[in-house]
Amino acid sequence: MTSRTTTGSAERWLVLLSVCLAAMTMPLTFTGPAVALSRIAADLGGSPIELNWVTNAFMLTFGATLM
């Protein structure tokens, strides 16, 4: 019975580690496009409306990946 408890404890720590890692990286995924947007506008000459499409495409792709 102790081996089952040990396995359950290890799984709990793994789940906790995964959740903490996701919570730490989530804000970083949203700052990336915000930083890159000005460079995209400078290189491609995009208007604010076109840059809005870039932001929306990123959010839709990110949301679909999370699902």
CHARMM-style PDB file with segment names, atoms N, HN, CA, C and O in Angstrom:
ATOM      1  N   MET     1       0.817  -1.189   0.000  1.00  0.00      PROA
ATOM      2  CA  MET     1       0.000   0.000   0.000  1.00  0.00      PROA
ATOM      3  C   MET     1       0.867   1.261   0.000  1.00  0.00      PROA
ATOM      4  O   MET     1       0.425   2.306  -0.475  1.00  0.00      PROA
ATOM      5  N   THR     2       2.059   1.182   0.510  1.00  0.00      PROA
ATOM      6  HN  THR     2       2.419   0.333   0.896  1.00  0.00      PROA
ATOM      7  CA  THR     2       2.912   2.368   0.520  1.00  0.00      PROA
ATOM      8  C   THR     2       3.390   2.740  -0.875  1.00  0.00      PROA
ATOM      9  O   THR     2       3.606   3.918  -1.161  1.00  0.00      PROA
ATOM     10  N   SER     3       3.558   1.748  -1.749  1.00  0.00      PROA
ATOM     11  HN  SER     3       3.383   0.792  -1.517  1.00  0.00      PROA
ATOM     12  CA  SER     3       3.993   2.071  -3.107  1.00  0.00      PROA
ATOM     13  C   SER     3       2.905   2.838  -3.857  1.00  0.00      PROA
ATOM     14  O   SER     3       3.208   3.712  -4.670  1.00  0.00      PROA
ATOM     15  N   ARG     4       1.652   2.516  -3.589  1.00  0.00      PROA
ATOM     16  HN  ARG     4       1.406   1.806  -2.928  1.00  0.00      PROA
ATOM     17  CA  ARG     4       0.554   3.238  -4.226  1.00  0.00      PROA
ATOM     18  C   ARG     4       0.493   4.680  -3.723  1.00  0.00      PROA
ATOM     19  O   ARG     4       0.248   5.601  -4.501  1.00  0.00      PROA
ATOM     20  N   THR     5       0.711   4.872  -2.444  1.00  0.00      PROA
ATOM     21  HN  THR     5       0.910   4.124  -1.811  1.00  0.00      PROA
ATOM     22  CA  THR     5       0.716   6.213  -1.880  1.00  0.00      PROA
ATOM     23  C   THR     5       1.880   7.026  -2.437  1.00  0.00      PROA
ATOM     24  O   THR     5       1.732   8.213  -2.725  1.00  0.00      PROA
ATOM     25  N   THR     6       3.019   6.393  -2.586  1.00  0.00      PROA
ATOM     26  HN  THR     6       3.139   5.428  -2.352  1.00  0.00      PROA
ATOM     27  CA  THR     6       4.181   7.084  -3.125  1.00  0.00      PROA
ATOM     28  C   THR     6       3.941   7.498  -4.572  1.00  0.00      PROA
ATOM     29  O   THR     6       4.292   8.611  -4.964  1.00  0.00      PROA
ATOM     30  N   THR     7       3.349   6.619  -5.362  1.00  0.00      PROA
ATOM     31  HN  THR     7       3.064   5.715  -5.043  1.00  0.00      PROA
ATOM     32  CA  THR     7       3.049   6.947  -6.752  1.00  0.00      PROA
ATOM     33  C   THR     7       2.047   8.094  -6.824  1.00  0.00      PROA
ATOM     34  O   THR     7       2.202   9.001  -7.641  1.00  0.00      PROA
ATOM     35  N   GLY     8       1.032   8.062  -5.984  1.00  0.00      PROA
ATOM     36  HN  GLY     8       0.906   7.324  -5.320  1.00  0.00      PROA
ATOM     37  CA  GLY     8       0.046   9.139  -5.961  1.00  0.00      PROA
ATOM     38  C   GLY     8       0.670  10.460  -5.560  1.00  0.00      PROA
ATOM     39  O   GLY     8       0.327  11.509  -6.104  1.00  0.00      PROA
ATOM     40  N   SER     9       1.588  10.407  -4.607  1.00  0.00      PROA
ATOM     41  HN  SER     9       1.867   9.554  -4.165  1.00  0.00      PROA
ATOM     42  CA  SER     9       2.266  11.620  -4.172  1.00  0.00      PROA
ATOM     43  C   SER     9       3.144  12.190  -5.285  1.00  0.00      PROA
ATOM     44  O   SER     9       3.196  13.404  -5.483  1.00  0.00      PROA
ATOM     45  N   ALA    10       3.831  11.310  -6.006  1.00  0.00      PROA
ATOM     46  HN  ALA    10       3.789  10.324  -5.846  1.00  0.00      PROA
ATOM     47  CA  ALA    10       4.673  11.768  -7.117  1.00  0.00      PROA
ATOM     48  C   ALA    10       3.820  12.389  -8.224  1.00  0.00      PROA
ATOM     49  O   ALA    10       4.212  13.390  -8.825  1.00  0.00      PROA
ATOM     50  N   GLU    11       2.672  11.804  -8.490  1.00  0.00      PROA
ATOM     51  HN  GLU    11       2.354  10.991  -8.002  1.00  0.00      PROA
ATOM     52  CA  GLU    11       1.777  12.355  -9.514  1.00  0.00      PROA
ATOM     53  C   GLU    11       1.247  13.720  -9.097  1.00  0.00      PROA
ATOM     54  O   GLU    11       1.106  14.616  -9.929  1.00  0.00      PROA
ATOM     55  N   ARG    12       0.957  13.877  -7.827  1.00  0.00      PROA
ATOM     56  HN  ARG    12       1.072  13.149  -7.151  1.00  0.00      PROA
ATOM     57  CA  ARG    12       0.472  15.171  -7.340  1.00  0.00      PROA
ATOM     58  C   ARG    12       1.531  16.256  -7.495  1.00  0.00      PROA
ATOM     59  O   ARG    12       1.225  17.380  -7.894  1.00  0.00      PROA
ATOM     60  N   TRP    13       2.772  15.915  -7.180  1.00  0.00      PROA
ATOM     61  HN  TRP    13       3.020  15.002  -6.857  1.00  0.00      PROA
ATOM     62  CA  TRP    13       3.855  16.884  -7.340  1.00  0.00      PROA
ATOM     63  C   TRP    13       4.060  17.238  -8.810  1.00  0.00      PROA
ATOM     64  O   TRP    13       4.352  18.386  -9.143  1.00  0.00      PROA
ATOM     65  N   LEU    14       3.907  16.259  -9.674  1.00  0.00      PROA
ATOM     66  HN  LEU    14       3.669  15.326  -9.403  1.00  0.00      PROA
ATOM     67  CA  LEU    14       4.055  16.515 -11.107  1.00  0.00      PROA
ATOM     68  C   LEU    14       2.949  17.443 -11.613  1.00  0.00      PROA
ATOM     69  O   LEU    14       3.203  18.342 -12.414  1.00  0.00      PROA
ATOM     70  N   VAL    15       1.740  17.221 -11.146  1.00  0.00      PROA
ATOM     71  HN  VAL    15       1.533  16.491 -10.495  1.00  0.00      PROA
ATOM     72  CA  VAL    15       0.623  18.093 -11.526  1.00  0.00      PROA
ATOM     73  C   VAL    15       0.848  19.504 -10.988  1.00  0.00      PROA
ATOM     74  O   VAL    15       0.628  20.487 -11.695  1.00  0.00      PROA
ATOM     75  N   LEU    16       1.287  19.597  -9.734  1.00  0.00      PROA
ATOM     76  HN  LEU    16       1.466  18.798  -9.160  1.00  0.00      PROA
ATOM     77  CA  LEU    16       1.557  20.910  -9.145  1.00  0.00      PROA
ATOM     78  C   LEU    16       2.653  21.641  -9.910  1.00  0.00      PROA
ATOM     79  O   LEU    16       2.540  22.842 -10.159  1.00  0.00      PROA
ATOM     80  N   LEU    17       3.698  20.936 -10.282  1.00  0.00      PROA
ATOM     81  HN  LEU    17       3.789  19.960 -10.080  1.00  0.00      PROA
ATOM     82  CA  LEU    17       4.781  21.538 -11.056  1.00  0.00      PROA
ATOM     83  C   LEU    17       4.279  22.021 -12.416  1.00  0.00      PROA
ATOM     84  O   LEU    17       4.652  23.104 -12.867  1.00  0.00      PROA
ATOM     85  N   SER    18       3.444  21.229 -13.063  1.00  0.00      PROA
ATOM     86  HN  SER    18       3.141  20.349 -12.697  1.00  0.00      PROA
ATOM     87  CA  SER    18       2.901  21.613 -14.370  1.00  0.00      PROA
ATOM     88  C   SER    18       2.037  22.866 -14.273  1.00  0.00      PROA
ATOM     89  O   SER    18       2.129  23.757 -15.118  1.00  0.00      PROA
ATOM     90  N   VAL    19       1.206  22.931 -13.252  1.00  0.00      PROA
ATOM     91  HN  VAL    19       1.131  22.208 -12.566  1.00  0.00      PROA
ATOM     92  CA  VAL    19       0.329  24.093 -13.081  1.00  0.00      PROA
ATOM     93  C   VAL    19       1.146  25.345 -12.769  1.00  0.00      PROA
ATOM     94  O   VAL    19       0.867  26.420 -13.301  1.00  0.00      PROA
ATOM     95  N   CYS    20       2.147  25.207 -11.915  1.00  0.00      PROA
ATOM     96  HN  CYS    20       2.374  24.334 -11.483  1.00  0.00      PROA
ATOM     97  CA  CYS    20       2.998  26.358 -11.581  1.00  0.00      PROA
ATOM     98  C   CYS    20       3.780  26.844 -12.792  1.00  0.00      PROA
ATOM     99  O   CYS    20       3.927  28.049 -12.997  1.00  0.00      PROA
ATOM    100  N   LEU    21       4.277  25.922 -13.587  1.00  0.00      PROA
ATOM    101  HN  LEU    21       4.158  24.943 -13.421  1.00  0.00      PROA
ATOM    102  CA  LEU    21       5.014  26.298 -14.794  1.00  0.00      PROA
ATOM    103  C   LEU    21       4.106  27.020 -15.786  1.00  0.00      PROA
ATOM    104  O   LEU    21       4.510  28.007 -16.401  1.00  0.00      PROA
ATOM    105  N   ALA    22       2.888  26.530 -15.938  1.00  0.00      PROA
ATOM    106  HN  ALA    22       2.559  25.729 -15.438  1.00  0.00      PROA
ATOM    107  CA  ALA    22       1.931  27.189 -16.832  1.00  0.00      PROA
ATOM    108  C   ALA    22       1.565  28.577 -16.316  1.00  0.00      PROA
ATOM    109  O   ALA    22       1.433  29.517 -17.100  1.00  0.00      PROA
ATOM    110  N   ALA    23       1.402  28.709 -15.004  1.00  0.00      PROA
ATOM    111  HN  ALA    23       1.510  27.945 -14.367  1.00  0.00      PROA
ATOM    112  CA  ALA    23       1.056  30.007 -14.427  1.00  0.00      PROA
ATOM    113  C   ALA    23       2.189  31.016 -14.588  1.00  0.00      PROA
ATOM    114  O   ALA    23       1.940  32.216 -14.709  1.00  0.00      PROA
ATOM    115  N   MET    24       3.420  30.540 -14.589  1.00  0.00      PROA
ATOM    116  HN  MET    24       3.622  29.565 -14.491  1.00  0.00      PROA
ATOM    117  CA  MET    24       4.558  31.446 -14.757  1.00  0.00      PROA
ATOM    118  C   MET    24       4.756  31.853 -16.208  1.00  0.00      PROA
ATOM    119  O   MET    24       5.156  32.986 -16.480  1.00  0.00      PROA
ATOM    120  N   THR    25       4.486  30.956 -17.142  1.00  0.00      PROA
ATOM    121  HN  THR    25       4.161  30.036 -16.921  1.00  0.00      PROA
ATOM    122  CA  THR    25       4.729  31.265 -18.549  1.00  0.00      PROA
ATOM    123  C   THR    25       3.560  31.977 -19.223  1.00  0.00      PROA
ATOM    124  O   THR    25       3.745  32.588 -20.276  1.00  0.00      PROA
ATOM    125  N   MET    26       2.385  31.914 -18.655  1.00  0.00      PROA
ATOM    126  HN  MET    26       2.235  31.418 -17.800  1.00  0.00      PROA
ATOM    127  CA  MET    26       1.212  32.544 -19.268  1.00  0.00      PROA
ATOM    128  C   MET    26       1.396  34.047 -19.497  1.00  0.00      PROA
ATOM    129  O   MET    26       1.121  34.512 -20.604  1.00  0.00      PROA
ATOM    130  N   PRO    27       1.844  34.826 -18.517  1.00  0.00      PROA
ATOM    131  CA  PRO    27       2.041  36.261 -18.797  1.00  0.00      PROA
ATOM    132  C   PRO    27       3.104  36.525 -19.860  1.00  0.00      PROA
ATOM    133  O   PRO    27       3.018  37.517 -20.584  1.00  0.00      PROA
ATOM    134  N   LEU    28       4.088  35.664 -19.959  1.00  0.00      PROA
ATOM    135  HN  LEU    28       4.158  34.858 -19.371  1.00  0.00      PROA
ATOM    136  CA  LEU    28       5.138  35.858 -20.959  1.00  0.00      PROA
ATOM    137  C   LEU    28       4.608  35.674 -22.374  1.00  0.00      PROA
ATOM    138  O   LEU    28       5.096  36.317 -23.304  1.00  0.00      PROA
ATOM    139  N   THR    29       3.625  34.814 -22.548  1.00  0.00      PROA
ATOM    140  HN  THR    29       3.228  34.291 -21.793  1.00  0.00      PROA
ATOM    141  CA  THR    29       3.087  34.593 -23.888  1.00  0.00      PROA
ATOM    142  C   THR    29       2.294  35.796 -24.383  1.00  0.00      PROA
ATOM    143  O   THR    29       2.165  36.001 -25.590  1.00  0.00      PROA
ATOM    144  N   PHE    30       1.768  36.584 -23.468  1.00  0.00      PROA
ATOM    145  HN  PHE    30       1.872  36.418 -22.487  1.00  0.00      PROA
ATOM    146  CA  PHE    30       1.002  37.756 -23.882  1.00  0.00      PROA
ATOM    147  C   PHE    30       1.886  38.975 -24.111  1.00  0.00      PROA
ATOM    148  O   PHE    30       1.493  39.880 -24.847  1.00  0.00      PROA
ATOM    149  N   THR    31       3.062  39.024 -23.505  1.00  0.00      PROA
ATOM    150  HN  THR    31       3.382  38.289 -22.908  1.00  0.00      PROA
ATOM    151  CA  THR    31       3.942  40.168 -23.719  1.00  0.00      PROA
ATOM    152  C   THR    31       4.736  40.043 -25.013  1.00  0.00      PROA
ATOM    153  O   THR    31       5.185  41.052 -25.557  1.00  0.00      PROA
ATOM    154  N   GLY    32       4.917  38.840 -25.510  1.00  0.00      PROA
ATOM    155  HN  GLY    32       4.552  38.020 -25.068  1.00  0.00      PROA
ATOM    156  CA  GLY    32       5.674  38.640 -26.744  1.00  0.00      PROA
ATOM    157  C   GLY    32       5.098  39.383 -27.932  1.00  0.00      PROA
ATOM    158  O   GLY    32       5.819  40.150 -28.570  1.00  0.00      PROA
ATOM    159  N   PRO    33       3.837  39.188 -28.254  1.00  0.00      PROA
ATOM    160  CA  PRO    33       3.255  39.920 -29.389  1.00  0.00      PROA
ATOM    161  C   PRO    33       3.217  41.430 -29.165  1.00  0.00      PROA
ATOM    162  O   PRO    33       3.350  42.195 -30.120  1.00  0.00      PROA
ATOM    163  N   ALA    34       3.042  41.861 -27.944  1.00  0.00      PROA
ATOM    164  HN  ALA    34       2.934  41.240 -27.168  1.00  0.00      PROA
ATOM    165  CA  ALA    34       3.016  43.301 -27.676  1.00  0.00      PROA
ATOM    166  C   ALA    34       4.364  43.937 -27.990  1.00  0.00      PROA
ATOM    167  O   ALA    34       4.425  45.055 -28.501  1.00  0.00      PROA
ATOM    168  N   VAL    35       5.433  43.229 -27.686  1.00  0.00      PROA
ATOM    169  HN  VAL    35       5.383  42.320 -27.271  1.00  0.00      PROA
ATOM    170  CA  VAL    35       6.769  43.740 -27.974  1.00  0.00      PROA
ATOM    171  C   VAL    35       7.056  43.670 -29.473  1.00  0.00      PROA
ATOM    172  O   VAL    35       7.658  44.586 -30.032  1.00  0.00      PROA
ATOM    173  N   ALA    36       6.632  42.600 -30.117  1.00  0.00      PROA
ATOM    174  HN  ALA    36       6.143  41.856 -29.662  1.00  0.00      PROA
ATOM    175  CA  ALA    36       6.941  42.394 -31.534  1.00  0.00      PROA
ATOM    176  C   ALA    36       6.064  43.222 -32.462  1.00  0.00      PROA
ATOM    177  O   ALA    36       6.409  43.405 -33.629  1.00  0.00      PROA
ATOM    178  N   LEU    37       4.955  43.720 -31.975  1.00  0.00      PROA
ATOM    179  HN  LEU    37       4.675  43.572 -31.026  1.00  0.00      PROA
ATOM    180  CA  LEU    37       4.007  44.421 -32.839  1.00  0.00      PROA
ATOM    181  C   LEU    37       4.595  45.687 -33.459  1.00  0.00      PROA
ATOM    182  O   LEU    37       4.331  45.978 -34.625  1.00  0.00      PROA
ATOM    183  N   SER    38       5.371  46.428 -32.714  1.00  0.00      PROA
ATOM    184  HN  SER    38       5.586  46.191 -31.767  1.00  0.00      PROA
ATOM    185  CA  SER    38       5.966  47.645 -33.274  1.00  0.00      PROA
ATOM    186  C   SER    38       6.974  47.308 -34.368  1.00  0.00      PROA
ATOM    187  O   SER    38       7.080  48.025 -35.364  1.00  0.00      PROA
ATOM    188  N   ARG    39       7.713  46.218 -34.183  1.00  0.00      PROA
ATOM    189  HN  ARG    39       7.627  45.636 -33.374  1.00  0.00      PROA
ATOM    190  CA  ARG    39       8.682  45.803 -35.206  1.00  0.00      PROA
ATOM    191  C   ARG    39       7.962  45.304 -36.465  1.00  0.00      PROA
ATOM    192  O   ARG    39       8.397  45.575 -37.584  1.00  0.00      PROA
ATOM    193  N   ILE    40       6.869  44.582 -36.272  1.00  0.00      PROA
ATOM    194  HN  ILE    40       6.516  44.362 -35.363  1.00  0.00      PROA
ATOM    195  CA  ILE    40       6.071  44.115 -37.409  1.00  0.00      PROA
ATOM    196  C   ILE    40       5.530  45.310 -38.191  1.00  0.00      PROA
ATOM    197  O   ILE    40       5.550  45.314 -39.422  1.00  0.00      PROA
ATOM    198  N   ALA    41       5.048  46.323 -37.473  1.00  0.00      PROA
ATOM    199  HN  ALA    41       5.031  46.320 -36.473  1.00  0.00      PROA
ATOM    200  CA  ALA    41       4.522  47.520 -38.138  1.00  0.00      PROA
ATOM    201  C   ALA    41       5.620  48.247 -38.903  1.00  0.00      PROA
ATOM    202  O   ALA    41       5.386  48.739 -40.007  1.00  0.00      PROA
ATOM    203  N   ALA    42       6.811  48.318 -38.327  1.00  0.00      PROA
ATOM    204  HN  ALA    42       7.001  47.919 -37.430  1.00  0.00      PROA
ATOM    205  CA  ALA    42       7.913  49.020 -38.995  1.00  0.00      PROA
ATOM    206  C   ALA    42       8.386  48.262 -40.231  1.00  0.00      PROA
ATOM    207  O   ALA    42       8.653  48.871 -41.267  1.00  0.00      PROA
ATOM    208  N   ASP    43       8.490  46.944 -40.130  1.00  0.00      PROA
ATOM    209  HN  ASP    43       8.273  46.449 -39.289  1.00  0.00      PROA
ATOM    210  CA  ASP    43       8.996  46.149 -41.252  1.00  0.00      PROA
ATOM    211  C   ASP    43       7.987  46.010 -42.385  1.00  0.00      PROA
ATOM    212  O   ASP    43       8.351  46.082 -43.558  1.00  0.00      PROA
ATOM    213  N   LEU    44       6.735  45.814 -42.036  1.00  0.00      PROA
ATOM    214  HN  LEU    44       6.439  45.756 -41.083  1.00  0.00      PROA
ATOM    215  CA  LEU    44       5.725  45.544 -43.054  1.00  0.00      PROA
ATOM    216  C   LEU    44       4.854  46.752 -43.379  1.00  0.00      PROA
ATOM    217  O   LEU    44       4.068  46.709 -44.325  1.00  0.00      PROA
ATOM    218  N   GLY    45       4.985  47.818 -42.615  1.00  0.00      PROA
ATOM    219  HN  GLY    45       5.624  47.853 -41.846  1.00  0.00      PROA
ATOM    220  CA  GLY    45       4.197  49.015 -42.880  1.00  0.00      PROA
ATOM    221  C   GLY    45       2.719  48.816 -42.630  1.00  0.00      PROA
ATOM    222  O   GLY    45       1.886  49.315 -43.387  1.00  0.00      PROA
ATOM    223  N   GLY    46       2.385  48.097 -41.582  1.00  0.00      PROA
ATOM    224  HN  GLY    46       3.062  47.692 -40.967  1.00  0.00      PROA
ATOM    225  CA  GLY    46       0.989  47.810 -41.299  1.00  0.00      PROA
ATOM    226  C   GLY    46       0.276  48.961 -40.620  1.00  0.00      PROA
ATOM    227  O   GLY    46       0.863  49.703 -39.833  1.00  0.00      PROA
ATOM    228  N   SER    47      -0.988  49.093 -40.938  1.00  0.00      PROA
ATOM    229  HN  SER    47      -1.465  48.490 -41.578  1.00  0.00      PROA
ATOM    230  CA  SER    47      -1.820  50.097 -40.277  1.00  0.00      PROA
ATOM    231  C   SER    47      -2.289  49.531 -38.933  1.00  0.00      PROA
ATOM    232  O   SER    47      -2.163  48.330 -38.691  1.00  0.00      PROA
ATOM    233  N   PRO    48      -2.826  50.381 -38.063  1.00  0.00      PROA
ATOM    234  CA  PRO    48      -3.319  49.872 -36.778  1.00  0.00      PROA
ATOM    235  C   PRO    48      -4.402  48.794 -36.927  1.00  0.00      PROA
ATOM    236  O   PRO    48      -4.476  47.875 -36.112  1.00  0.00      PROA
ATOM    237  N   ILE    49      -5.226  48.904 -37.948  1.00  0.00      PROA
ATOM    238  HN  ILE    49      -5.166  49.651 -38.610  1.00  0.00      PROA
ATOM    239  CA  ILE    49      -6.269  47.894 -38.161  1.00  0.00      PROA
ATOM    240  C   ILE    49      -5.647  46.558 -38.554  1.00  0.00      PROA
ATOM    241  O   ILE    49      -6.082  45.506 -38.086  1.00  0.00      PROA
ATOM    242  N   GLU    50      -4.636  46.603 -39.408  1.00  0.00      PROA
ATOM    243  HN  GLU    50      -4.283  47.458 -39.787  1.00  0.00      PROA
ATOM    244  CA  GLU    50      -3.952  45.365 -39.798  1.00  0.00      PROA
ATOM    245  C   GLU    50      -3.202  44.751 -38.622  1.00  0.00      PROA
ATOM    246  O   GLU    50      -3.137  43.528 -38.495  1.00  0.00      PROA
ATOM    247  N   LEU    51      -2.640  45.587 -37.770  1.00  0.00      PROA
ATOM    248  HN  LEU    51      -2.692  46.581 -37.873  1.00  0.00      PROA
ATOM    249  CA  LEU    51      -1.959  45.068 -36.578  1.00  0.00      PROA
ATOM    250  C   LEU    51      -2.955  44.449 -35.602  1.00  0.00      PROA
ATOM    251  O   LEU    51      -2.621  43.521 -34.865  1.00  0.00      PROA
ATOM    252  N   ASN    52      -4.166  44.965 -35.604  1.00  0.00      PROA
ATOM    253  HN  ASN    52      -4.437  45.718 -36.203  1.00  0.00      PROA
ATOM    254  CA  ASN    52      -5.214  44.360 -34.784  1.00  0.00      PROA
ATOM    255  C   ASN    52      -5.508  42.943 -35.251  1.00  0.00      PROA
ATOM    256  O   ASN    52      -5.779  42.062 -34.435  1.00  0.00      PROA
ATOM    257  N   TRP    53      -5.455  42.718 -36.557  1.00  0.00      PROA
ATOM    258  HN  TRP    53      -5.234  43.433 -37.220  1.00  0.00      PROA
ATOM    259  CA  TRP    53      -5.647  41.368 -37.087  1.00  0.00      PROA
ATOM    260  C   TRP    53      -4.537  40.430 -36.616  1.00  0.00      PROA
ATOM    261  O   TRP    53      -4.789  39.264 -36.312  1.00  0.00      PROA
ATOM    262  N   VAL    54      -3.319  40.940 -36.558  1.00  0.00      PROA
ATOM    263  HN  VAL    54      -3.114  41.887 -36.805  1.00  0.00      PROA
ATOM    264  CA  VAL    54      -2.199  40.125 -36.073  1.00  0.00      PROA
ATOM    265  C   VAL    54      -2.439  39.718 -34.623  1.00  0.00      PROA
ATOM    266  O   VAL    54      -2.242  38.561 -34.252  1.00  0.00      PROA
ATOM    267  N   THR    55      -2.863  40.675 -33.811  1.00  0.00      PROA
ATOM    268  HN  THR    55      -3.023  41.615 -34.112  1.00  0.00      PROA
ATOM    269  CA  THR    55      -3.142  40.387 -32.402  1.00  0.00      PROA
ATOM    270  C   THR    55      -4.282  39.381 -32.267  1.00  0.00      PROA
ATOM    271  O   THR    55      -4.194  38.442 -31.476  1.00  0.00      PROA
ATOM    272  N   ASN    56      -5.345  39.577 -33.033  1.00  0.00      PROA
ATOM    273  HN  ASN    56      -5.416  40.340 -33.675  1.00  0.00      PROA
ATOM    274  CA  ASN    56      -6.477  38.653 -32.971  1.00  0.00      PROA
ATOM    275  C   ASN    56      -6.096  37.255 -33.436  1.00  0.00      PROA
ATOM    276  O   ASN    56      -6.537  36.265 -32.853  1.00  0.00      PROA
ATOM    277  N   ALA    57      -5.288  37.169 -34.473  1.00  0.00      PROA
ATOM    278  HN  ALA    57      -4.930  37.973 -34.947  1.00  0.00      PROA
ATOM    279  CA  ALA    57      -4.849  35.855 -34.955  1.00  0.00      PROA
ATOM    280  C   ALA    57      -4.018  35.145 -33.901  1.00  0.00      PROA
ATOM    281  O   ALA    57      -4.157  33.937 -33.708  1.00  0.00      PROA
ATOM    282  N   PHE    58      -3.154  35.888 -33.217  1.00  0.00      PROA
ATOM    283  HN  PHE    58      -3.041  36.869 -33.374  1.00  0.00      PROA
ATOM    284  CA  PHE    58      -2.358  35.278 -32.154  1.00  0.00      PROA
ATOM    285  C   PHE    58      -3.249  34.772 -31.028  1.00  0.00      PROA
ATOM    286  O   PHE    58      -3.080  33.648 -30.556  1.00  0.00      PROA
ATOM    287  N   MET    59      -4.195  35.598 -30.596  1.00  0.00      PROA
ATOM    288  HN  MET    59      -4.333  36.511 -30.979  1.00  0.00      PROA
ATOM    289  CA  MET    59      -5.077  35.197 -29.492  1.00  0.00      PROA
ATOM    290  C   MET    59      -5.930  33.986 -29.863  1.00  0.00      PROA
ATOM    291  O   MET    59      -6.122  33.095 -29.035  1.00  0.00      PROA
ATOM    292  N   LEU    60      -6.440  33.938 -31.080  1.00  0.00      PROA
ATOM    293  HN  LEU    60      -6.284  34.662 -31.752  1.00  0.00      PROA
ATOM    294  CA  LEU    60      -7.231  32.786 -31.516  1.00  0.00      PROA
ATOM    295  C   LEU    60      -6.386  31.520 -31.580  1.00  0.00      PROA
ATOM    296  O   LEU    60      -6.828  30.450 -31.161  1.00  0.00      PROA
ATOM    297  N   THR    61      -5.179  31.642 -32.101  1.00  0.00      PROA
ATOM    298  HN  THR    61      -4.819  32.511 -32.441  1.00  0.00      PROA
ATOM    299  CA  THR    61      -4.286  30.489 -32.181  1.00  0.00      PROA
ATOM    300  C   THR    61      -3.894  30.016 -30.795  1.00  0.00      PROA
ATOM    301  O   THR    61      -3.876  28.815 -30.527  1.00  0.00      PROA
ATOM    302  N   PHE    62      -3.582  30.943 -29.924  1.00  0.00      PROA
ATOM    303  HN  PHE    62      -3.595  31.919 -30.142  1.00  0.00      PROA
ATOM    304  CA  PHE    62      -3.197  30.587 -28.560  1.00  0.00      PROA
ATOM    305  C   PHE    62      -4.358  29.931 -27.818  1.00  0.00      PROA
ATOM    306  O   PHE    62      -4.171  28.936 -27.118  1.00  0.00      PROA
ATOM    307  N   GLY    63      -5.555  30.491 -27.976  1.00  0.00      PROA
ATOM    308  HN  GLY    63      -5.707  31.299 -28.545  1.00  0.00      PROA
ATOM    309  CA  GLY    63      -6.732  29.908 -27.331  1.00  0.00      PROA
ATOM    310  C   GLY    63      -7.055  28.520 -27.856  1.00  0.00      PROA
ATOM    311  O   GLY    63      -7.433  27.636 -27.087  1.00  0.00      PROA
ATOM    312  N   ALA    64      -6.909  28.321 -29.159  1.00  0.00      PROA
ATOM    313  HN  ALA    64      -6.602  29.039 -29.784  1.00  0.00      PROA
ATOM    314  CA  ALA    64      -7.158  26.999 -29.737  1.00  0.00      PROA
ATOM    315  C   ALA    64      -6.128  25.987 -29.252  1.00  0.00      PROA
ATOM    316  O   ALA    64      -6.451  24.817 -29.047  1.00  0.00      PROA
ATOM    317  N   THR    65      -4.899  26.431 -29.070  1.00  0.00      PROA
ATOM    318  HN  THR    65      -4.637  27.381 -29.236  1.00  0.00      PROA
ATOM    319  CA  THR    65      -3.860  25.535 -28.562  1.00  0.00      PROA
ATOM    320  C   THR    65      -4.149  25.132 -27.121  1.00  0.00      PROA
ATOM    321  O   THR    65      -3.886  23.995 -26.730  1.00  0.00      PROA
ATOM    322  N   LEU    66      -4.679  26.044 -26.340  1.00  0.00      PROA
ATOM    323  HN  LEU    66      -4.892  26.968 -26.657  1.00  0.00      PROA
ATOM    324  CA  LEU    66      -5.006  25.718 -24.950  1.00  0.00      PROA
ATOM    325  C   LEU    66      -6.143  24.710 -24.850  1.00  0.00      PROA
ATOM    326  O   LEU    66      -6.188  23.903 -23.921  1.00  0.00      PROA
ATOM    327  N   MET    67      -7.052  24.761 -25.801  1.00  0.00      PROA
ATOM    328  HN  MET    67      -7.016  25.417 -26.555  1.00  0.00      PROA
ATOM    329  CA  MET    67      -8.176  23.824 -25.770  1.00  0.00      PROA
ATOM    330  C   MET    67      -7.685  22.438 -26.073  1.00  0.00      PROA
ATOM    331  OT1 MET    67      -8.475  21.494 -26.096  1.00  0.00      PROA
TER     332      MET     67
END
